Amino acid sequence: MKPIIILDAFITDKQDEGTLLNFINSIKTTGDDLLLMSNTTTSKEVQDKVDYFFYDKRNQLFKEKYSKYDYVNYWTQYDWFKVSNCFPHTQNHGLSVLISLFRSVKIAKELGYTHFYKMEYDARITEKTKIKIKDLNNECVLNNKKGVFFVEKERNTENLSMSVHYFFCEIDYFLNNFWNVTCEQDYINFLETEFGNRDFLIMERFMYENVKKLNHDEIYVKDGFFTEFDSTLWNMKQTRIYNDKKYKECLTKFYLKRNNPDEIVIYSKNVKSEPDFRRIVVKFNDGTEREIIQEFNGYGTWVYNILPNNVEKMLVYDRESLLYEEYFKDILNVIDFY
């Protein structure tokens, strides 16, 4: 076995680059080579730390119209809670990730590697997790299996999907058994061939549909990804591209509080580099109201407030004027406290 780690990173600022550098420094202690694929340029410091860097300036996003859009759960994990934002969307960047994945695997094959494991860089990965990953990779090869895949049921949507935070596969097996995506038409052809429609699937569900068709005697299909790797914080970077313009890059939303129906959460996060301010007027069903002041130092700063669930709506202001109002109705966003 000659394995290689494949990372796909979209770097927009110094904070992203710092997260990437931390991950590279940590994962390289496994002793395996690393191929970084990106649609953004990166610094010489990053390039010097990886074994191969492939830059494709085309950031190919989903642009076609689809007959149905599923709910997508974009979540971010912190030390003691997890924020899940669930709404219908195309997951625009998913096409770029799929194209980069297949291109990276082909490059790895040309370079003489026999196996790969795909990782996500926005994780605070521990030694315990790295040891488990190496053990899973080695067990797979020793038992003549072709890959290791984790399949999960999404709690908000009940859809089955494959985790892309980590999976391991023999390169030839992957290229011979997974539907190759080089452009959006390849993806559309998959939908029409497999399902006879153009109902959109996010990347994780696309990968699951491929895994589902494999001979499961030849691979390991596991569940419980976050239990298996419970010492690592995954998905620590919040996706920016999907935020409605009304939030002005400082998001304030309602969230259900998992396992506690008597309380709700107002959670806000600043996703721009400048400091910001929010004044929130919460109106309750009994006619009372409460004012909440939230201040943010810069990018990534977050604040939350826990309230009783008898909320009618909130009005959100910056320092100058009313930005928007939102009613507490049909809420799918969830916060899990650990």
N, C-alpha and C positions, 0 to 999 in steps of 0.2 A: 504494500500500500504506500502510495505517495500522495498525502493529502495537502490541500491548500485551503486557507480561509478566504472567503469572498465577502467583501463589504461593499455596500452601495451607499454613498453619502452625498447629500445635497447640502452644501455648506454656504450659508448666507452671511455669517458674521463671525467675529472673533469668539463669541461664546460657543457657537456650533463647532468651530475649529478646536477650541479647548476641550470640548466633550469628545471629539474624535481622537485627539492626541492622547487623552487619558485612556480611552478604550484601546487604542493601538498599543500603547505602552504595557497595558495589562495583558491583552490577549497574546501578545508576542512571546510571553513567557511560556506558552505551550510548546514552543519550539517549531511550530509549523509556519510555512511561508504564508504571505498575505498579499492578495490582489485587491486593490481599491479601484472601484469604478465610480465615476462621478460625471454629472452634467454641469458641474461648476468647477472653476479653476481652484487650485489650492496652493498653499505655500510650499516652499522648498523644504521647510522643516517637516511637513507631513510627508512629502514625497521621499525624503531620506529615511523615513521610518518604516516604509512599506517595501515589499520586494518588487511589486509591479503596480503601476498607476496608469489607468486608461481613462482619458478625458474625451467625452463626446459632448460638444457644445449644444447639440440638438436636445432639448428637453421635451421629448415627445409626450404630449398630454392627450387624454381622451377628448375628442372634439365632436364626434358623431352623435346623432340623436338615437336614444334607445327607447324601446317600447315600455319599459318599466324600470324604476329605480328603487333599489332596496334601501332599507335603513342601514346606515354605516355608524359604527361605534368608534369614535376617536377618543382615546383615553390617555391620561397622563398619570404616572404613579409617583407618589412622594413617600417619605419615611413612614407616615402613619395614616395616610389616606390615599384613595384612588379616585380620580375625577373622570367620569364617562360622559361624553357628549354624543347623543344619538339622534341622527336626522337623515332624511333621504338625500343622497348625493352620488355623484358619479365616481368619486375618488380619482380625480383627474390625474394625480401623479402615479397611479397604479400602473398605467401603461409604460411609463418611463422605467419603473422598477422592474417590470417583467422583461422589457427589452434588454435592460442592463444585465439582468440575471442570466438570460440565455447567451448573451454575447460573452459574459464573463466565463461561463462554463466552457464555451467553445475555445476561448483563449487559453484557459487552464489545460484543456486537452492538448492543444497545440504545443504547450510548454512542457508536456510530458507528465502531467499529474494524472492520477488515476481516480481520486476521490476528492470531494470538496465538502466543506460545511459552510453554510450561509449564516451570517450573524447580522444583528442590528447594532449600530455603534452607540446609540443613546441609552446605554445600560451601565449601571454601576456594578460591574461583574466581580464576583468574589472568587477566591481560590477554590472554595468548595464547588462552585459551579463549573469552573474550568476543569477540575478533576473529573466531575461527573460527565462532562461533555467528552473528554478524552476516553473515559471508560466506555461510554456508549458507542463511540466511533470504533474503538478496538473490538468490543463485543460483537458489533455488527459484522465486521470483516472476519473475525475468528469463526463465527457461526455461519459463514457463507451467505449472509443477508446482503441485500443491495442498498438499503437505506433505512434511516430513522426519521419518522415523521410524527409530530404531535397534532392530534385533531381535538378541537374543543367545540362545545356548544356555547355560542354567544348568549350571555345571560339576558341581554336586553331584547335581542331579536329572535332567539331560539335557533338561529341558523348554524349549521356546522361549517367550520372553517379550519384551515391548517395554519398553525403558528409559523410565522416567518422570522421570529426572533432567533431561532436556531433550527436547522435541519441538516441532515447528513445524507450523502448519496454517492454511489459510484457514478462517475462521469458518463461512461457509455450508457449505463442503464437510464440515467436521467435524459440524455439526448435522444434515446430511442423510444422512450415511453411517455414523456411529457410533451404536450402540444407546444410546438415552437412558436414564439411570438417575436417577430421582428418589426411589426408595424400594427396599426390599429385594425387593418383589414384581416390580419391573421387572427386577432382576437374575435372579431365579428364572425369569421368562418368557424371558429370553435363553437360559439353560441348557436349558430344556425345548424351546424352538423350534429352537435350533441343534443340540443333541445328543440330545434326547429323554430326558434324565436330569437329576438334580440333583447331579452330581459337582461339588464346589466348585472354583472357579478363583480364584486370587489376582488382584488388580487388574492386575498386569503381564501375566498370561496372558489375562485378559479383553480387555485392550487389543490384545494380539497377535492374538487371534481376530478382532477387528474389522479390523485392518490386513490380515490374510491375505485377507479377502474383497474388499478394494479392488482397483481396476484399477491394477496396478503400473506401467503406462505413464503414469499421471497423477501419481505420487508418487515420491519417493526413499525406498527402503528400504535401509538401510545396516547393516553389522555393525561390530564393532570399536569400540564406544563408548569404552571406556577407553583404547584406543590413540589414537583420534582426539583425545581430551581428556586426554592423559596428564599434563599439567602441573597439573591440578586434583585435589584430594582430595575425593571424593564421599562422602556418607552418613557423616558424622562423628558423628552423634547416634545412640546406641543406643536402640532401642525398649524401653520399660520394661514395658509391659502384659503381655508374654508370659513373664515370669519366674516359675517355680514358687515357691510360698511357702516351700518348704524352704530356699531359698537366703538368706532373710531380707535380700533386697536387696543382697547381696554374693555374686556368682556365682563359683563355682569349678567348672570343668568340664575334662574331657579333650578334647584336640584332636589330630587327625592333623597331622603336619608335611608340607606339600605337597612332593612330590619328594624326600622323605627317609624311606623306610619304616622305617629303623633307629631313629628317634627319635620321641618323642611330646611333647606340650606340655600342661602344666597352666597354664591361664590363668584369672585372677580379675579381676573388675572390681566396684568399689563403685558402686552406683547410688542411693545415698541420700546426704543431705547430711552426715551425721555420720561421724566417723572410725570405722574398724572394724579387726578383727583376725581372722586365720585361722591355725590350726595344722593342718597337713595331714600325716597319716601315710600314706606310700605303701608298699604291700606288693608285693614282686616275686614272680615265679613260682618263684624259687630259694629262697624262705623268708626272704630278707633284707628289711629295711625302711629307710626314710629319712624323717626329719622335716623339714618345710619350714615356716618361719614367714613369714607375709605380713602387712604392715601397710598401712593405707589412710588417707590424710589426710582424704578427703571425696569428694564426688560426682565420678565420672569417673576416679578413681585406679585404675590397673591394675598388675598384676604377672604375670609369667609365668616358668615354670621349664621347661627342656628336659631330658628324661630318656630313657634307653634304653627301647626298646619292650617289654621283658619285664616289664611291669607287670600285676599281677593286679587291684588295686583301690586306692582311696584312702578314708581316713576323714577327714572334715572337721569341725573343732571351732571354736567361738568361744572366748572366754575362760572360759566356764563349763561347756560340755558338748558332747557329740557332736551334730552337726546332722544328718548323713547320711553314708552311704557309697555310692560309685559304683564299679561294675566297669568295667574297660577292655574293653568288648565291644560290637560293632556300632556303633562310633563313626562318625558322619557329619560332626561338626563338624571344621572344617579351619582352619589358620592358614597363610597364605602370607607368607613373608619375601621382601623385595625385595633 
